[in-house]
Amino acid sequence: LQSDSREAVQVMERGRTQTAASVEQSALAVQSLEAISQAVTVITDMNIHIASASEEQSVVAEDVNRNIQDIAHRATQTAQGTAQTVQTSAQVATQAAQLRQMMERFQLG
């Protein structure tokens, strides 16, 4: 009977030790899950910030594109205006030369 009692005590002691180890492992698992949960929260926040920054960059890129198109349009208009000015200047020079010739004839005659 004593031998059976000792065995029963030993079995209960092993059970208590295993239970304590299980409780300790459960506590570690809870800590690990909390750390994972915090990491997921941080990653989610980072994704939100990245998405927001991407949207802002997209808006800025669209503005830059619009401004470049406007600059290209204005540069085309300026080039056309310059071409017209050159043509008009040539016509004025031709007319001035013709007028000078007429005046020279008028003075001679």
VMD Tcl script that draws the C-alpha trace (Angstrom):
set ca {
  {0.00 0.00 0.00}
  {2.86 2.35 0.80}
  {4.45 1.56 -2.51}
  {1.20 2.32 -4.29}
  {0.87 5.55 -2.33}
  {4.40 6.58 -3.30}
  {3.68 5.84 -6.93}
  {0.47 7.82 -6.72}
  {2.36 10.76 -5.17}
  {5.02 10.52 -7.85}
  {2.41 10.43 -10.59}
  {0.65 13.43 -9.03}
  {4.00 15.23 -8.73}
  {4.79 14.56 -12.41}
  {1.29 15.73 -13.31}
  {1.80 18.92 -11.28}
  {5.18 19.51 -12.95}
  {3.71 18.93 -16.41}
  {0.79 21.21 -15.57}
  {3.20 23.94 -14.45}
  {5.19 23.51 -17.66}
  {1.97 23.68 -19.69}
  {0.93 26.87 -17.89}
  {4.36 28.37 -18.57}
  {4.19 27.40 -22.26}
  {0.68 28.83 -22.46}
  {1.93 32.13 -21.00}
  {4.75 32.19 -23.55}
  {2.26 31.46 -26.33}
  {0.07 34.35 -25.15}
  {3.09 36.67 -25.16}
  {4.03 35.51 -28.65}
  {0.50 36.05 -29.92}
  {0.44 39.54 -28.41}
  {3.75 40.35 -30.11}
  {2.39 39.03 -33.42}
  {-0.77 41.08 -32.99}
  {1.28 44.23 -32.34}
  {3.46 43.52 -35.38}
  {0.36 43.08 -37.55}
  {-0.98 46.41 -36.26}
  {2.31 48.13 -37.11}
  {2.33 46.57 -40.59}
  {-1.29 47.63 -41.15}
  {-0.45 51.20 -40.13}
  {2.56 51.20 -42.44}
  {0.41 49.95 -45.33}
  {-2.08 52.74 -44.69}
  {0.72 55.33 -44.74}
  {2.20 53.83 -47.91}
  {-1.19 53.86 -49.63}
  {-1.73 57.48 -48.60}
  {1.74 58.50 -49.81}
  {1.17 56.67 -53.10}
  {-2.11 58.53 -53.60}
  {-0.41 61.85 -52.88}
  {2.40 61.01 -55.32}
  {-0.17 60.11 -57.95}
  {-1.89 63.47 -57.52}
  {1.45 65.30 -57.72}
  {2.45 63.31 -60.81}
  {-0.83 64.26 -62.48}
  {-0.22 67.93 -61.64}
  {3.32 67.75 -63.01}
  {2.04 66.08 -66.18}
  {-0.63 68.76 -66.62}
  {1.95 71.51 -66.08}
  {4.34 69.95 -68.60}
  {1.54 69.76 -71.16}
  {0.71 73.41 -70.49}
  {4.37 74.37 -70.90}
  {4.60 72.41 -74.16}
  {1.45 74.12 -75.46}
  {2.77 77.55 -74.54}
  {6.16 76.77 -76.08}
  {4.38 75.81 -79.33}
  {2.39 79.04 -79.26}
  {5.57 81.03 -78.61}
  {7.36 79.31 -81.50}
  {4.42 80.09 -83.81}
  {4.37 83.71 -82.62}
  {8.11 83.99 -83.19}
  {7.75 82.59 -86.71}
  {5.02 85.15 -87.46}
  {7.20 87.94 -86.05}
  {10.11 86.87 -88.26}
  {7.84 86.75 -91.31}
  {6.31 90.15 -90.50}
  {9.77 91.64 -89.90}
  {10.90 90.37 -93.29}
  {7.83 91.90 -94.93}
  {8.43 95.23 -93.17}
  {12.08 95.17 -94.29}
  {11.00 94.47 -97.87}
  {8.42 97.27 -97.76}
  {11.01 99.64 -96.25}
  {13.42 98.83 -99.05}
  {10.68 99.41 -101.65}
  {9.73 102.69 -100.00}
  {13.37 103.79 -100.01}
  {13.60 103.02 -103.73}
  {10.42 105.00 -104.42}
  {11.71 107.95 -102.47}
  {14.98 107.88 -104.35}
  {13.07 107.95 -107.66}
  {10.87 110.73 -106.41}
  {13.88 112.84 -105.44}
  {15.60 112.22 -108.77}
  {12.56 112.97 -110.85}
}
mol new
graphics top color blue
foreach p $ca { graphics top sphere $p radius 0.5 }
foreach p [lrange $ca 0 end-1] q [lrange $ca 1 end] { graphics top cylinder $p $q radius 0.2 }
display resetview
